[in-house]
Amino acid sequence: MLTGTYPVEVPMRIAWQLIVAIFLALNAGLIGGVDSRYAGDVCASALQQGGTLFYGLTLSPSGIDPHVNASSELGIPLRSVYDTLVYRVASSPEETAQQFVPGLAEAWEISQDGLTYTFHLRRDVKFHDGTPFNAAAVRANLERIVDPATRSQKAVFLLGPFHSVEVVDEYTVAIHLSAPYAPLLDGLSQVYLGMASPQALARWGADYQFHQVGTGPFRLEEYVPNDHLTIVRNDEYAWGPPIHAHQGPAHLERVVFRFFTDPAGRAIALQAGDVQVMGEIPPLDAVRLQQDGGFTIVPVPIPGQSLGLILNTQRPPLDDVRVRRALLFATNREEIVQTIFGGFSPAATGPLTAATFGHIDLPAEVVRFDPDEAARLLEEAGYVDSDGDGVRDRDGQPLLLDAVLMTWGSLPEVAQLIQSQWRSIGVQLRTRTLTYPAALEAARTGDYHLIPQNYAGGDPDLLYTYYHSSSTFNWTRAADAVLDDLLVRARQVSDAAARMELYAQAQKRIMELVLLIPIRDPVNLNGVSTRVQGLRFDAHGWFPILHDVRLQ
């Protein structure tokens, strides 16, 4: 039986140029940490106890119930409203282990067969409404998440092959699985599996998102969709996890989150003093803010899936791997990241970002820019420009591809540049920019040739979600027995080295089949006022640890 904080040994490769940038931010005192390696020296007398932090959000989510909704944006405020059973520790470059530390669970064991996780809970925790936290509360939360009526978009998938939850005693709970699932601890460390008050869940039902009650260092005070969300300090907070730099209540009294969906207005809001922190600063604005003495840019590499274009392998002509590979070779990723992202975001080399455990460096030739080879492959597939109009055709049909886009991630600008790159080899790309719900519907029906996909997550098991033939989110629509087998075995094996080898093979197979065109590794460019001290982000990249933040 495996016990304790259960460090999961996995190899790690990080984009070093980004890590250097983060270390510079750490040394500037912007990002503090529990470990002295990450602590910035700040004059204590200049720091304010209390006060209100104004934080800019870049997406107005369709909903913010973490058990129901899936956006990363909801986790930015709610990471401070909810505690989780365990926490994942952010790793530094010299470390090679993915480690989990106690949260609401002070210890746990994993059965030898990997089917049962038993958690021993803290006995001193209360929800914001005074409800005691105990094993029954954990059961209520997990049963709500897996209830089909909840229609969970993300949390239910983080539980993997969940079978049942058992209250062993008042402060001991067991999660039973129908198959081994190595990523479970990573899932339990995410805000989407944060623990909510059972009384509040029962009382508010479908309106719970407006009345959320957790155990975290801040309470939800108000949520006005498309306008603002306010959290206030939980003065009774005394059970913070080891990732917090101090114990007891938060320093800040209040945090007000405001929505800024127009990228052009984000830097302006910072400079006007409307907010002190703003994520997803456009690269050109980031350069300008760096030159302003009142702000610092804090780049945070996001672990998970690289931002890329998924290819619908069931829709001609993309059912031909030669055409898919031609599009890959016709895509100049370096031009994209330099032109649109100012070099802040590195070119992706495969399905996982370099900040993700299990990422491998694929040979350069696999994703090389080679328009001559792209043209040769298209000719081999029977596509030539028979009428001289600049667009290749076969059997009288032009090589016209349809791409569905969303507005995030500078996708319209990326698509415009790709259109130009592909036009040079005789491929015409037509784009449709849709709302997220409309894009999901297009993905469900297969009404696309290409569609962007990006998912933040710390465990390489996300490859199962997006590439296994049985998955709803397999927008490639490929059914490859070799890949399916690799992904199933990787999530079930307990030996970390063997698991990572399986994921290495899976990444190679995905690119061998050309199921996506990787574009870039997402990096969240945070504009931060120099008044803000102690701001850090958790191991999943997007979510700030606001408990330790102070204002000068």
C-alpha positions, 0 to 999 in steps of 0.5 A: 500500500502506498502512503503519505504525500505520494510523490509521483516520479515523472521526467520533466523538461521545461522551456528554459528561456521561459523559466529564466524569465520567471526567475527574473520575476521571482528575484524582483519580488513579484512572485514569492514562495514557500521555498527560500529559492523563490522568496523576494525581499520586500520591506515589511514596513512598506506593505499594507495589511488589508486593502482591495486588489483589482484583478482583470479577467480576460474572458467572461465565462458562460458559468462559474460553477467549478463542478459544472463549467470548464473555463480556466478563467473561473479558476482564477478567482475560485482557486481562493474560494475553494480548498482541495483535498491535495495540492500539487507542488510547482517544481523548479528546474532541478527537480524531477518529481511531481509531488502532492502535499496535504490540503483538506486531506492530511494523509492518504493511502493508495491500494496496491491494485490502484483501485482505492484511494483512502483520504484522512481528513483534517478535523478543524475545517469549516465551510464559509457558512459554518457547515463542518467539513467531513467525509460526508461533505466529500461524498456529497461533492463527488456524487454531485459531480458524477451525477449526469444531471450536473452535466459536468464539463470538466470535473467529472473527467478529472475523476477518471473511472470513478466507481463510488465514494465511501464514508469510512468514518466521520473523517475518512473517505475512500474513492473507489475506481473501476480501473487504475487511474494514475492521474487521480491526485492531479485531478483532485488538486484542481479547483474543479474538484474543490470542496463546496458546502453540501448545505449550500449545494442543496439550498441553491441548486441551479443558482449555486454559481451565484452563492458559492460556499467553500473553505478557502481563504476568501469567500464569494461576496458577489458575482455579476456576470459580464461585470465583476466578481468580488471575494472577501477575506475569510477571517477564520481561515486557519488550515492553509496548505503548505504551498502558502507562504504564511498560515492564518487569514489572507493579507488582502481584505478584498479582491474585485475581479473585472472583465476585460474581453477586448485585448486592446483595453487590457494594458490601458486598464492597467495604466489607468489604475483600474486593475493592478493585475491583468492576465493575457496581455498582448505581446506588443503591449507587454513590451510597452509595459516593460518599459514603464517603471510602474509595471512588470510582466510576469510570464507563466508557462501553461502546462497542458496541451499546446495550442494547435489546429486539430485535423478532422481525419474523417473529412476529405481531403484530410482523410489522406495523411499526405495532405495532413502532413503537407499542411504541417510542413507548410506551417511556419510556426516560428514566423507565427510566434515571432510576428503575433506573439513577439517571441514571448510564446515558444513554438510548439513541437508536439501535442504537449507543451514543454512545461508539461510532465511527460513532454518529449522533444520530438526530432526537428524534422517531424514538425519542420517548415518545408514548403517544398516537401509540402508541395511534393506531398500534395502532388503525390496525393493528386492535387495540382493547379490545373487551371492556373488560379493559384489553388490546387485541385483534384477531379475538378474540386479545389483544395479548399479547407474550412477552419472553425475559430474562436476569439481567444488565443489570438486565433484570428490573427494566427489563422490569417498568417496561416492562410498566407503561408498555405496559399503559397503552396496552393491551399485555400483556407476559409475561416469561421469565427464562432462563439464557444458554444457554436464551436462546440456544436460544430465539433460535435457534428464534424462540421469542420476541417480544422478546429483549434484546441488548447487545454491546461492540465498538469498530467499527460493523461489529457492526451486520452481526453483529446486523442482516444477514439472513445472520447467526446473531445477527440475532435480528430475523429481518428480511431487508431488501435495503437494510440488507444492502447498506449493511452489506456495503458499509460493511465493505468500503470503505476510505475512512473518511468513506464508511464512516461515511456508510454506517453512518449510513444503516444506523442510520437504516434500522434505526430506520425498520424498528423492529428494536429498542427502544433502552433505554440506553447501558451504562456500567460503574460501577466501585467502586474503593478509594482504595488503588488507583492507576493503574487505567485501562481499554482502548479497548473499555471493559470491560477494565482495564490492570492492568500499571500499577496500584499499591496504596497 
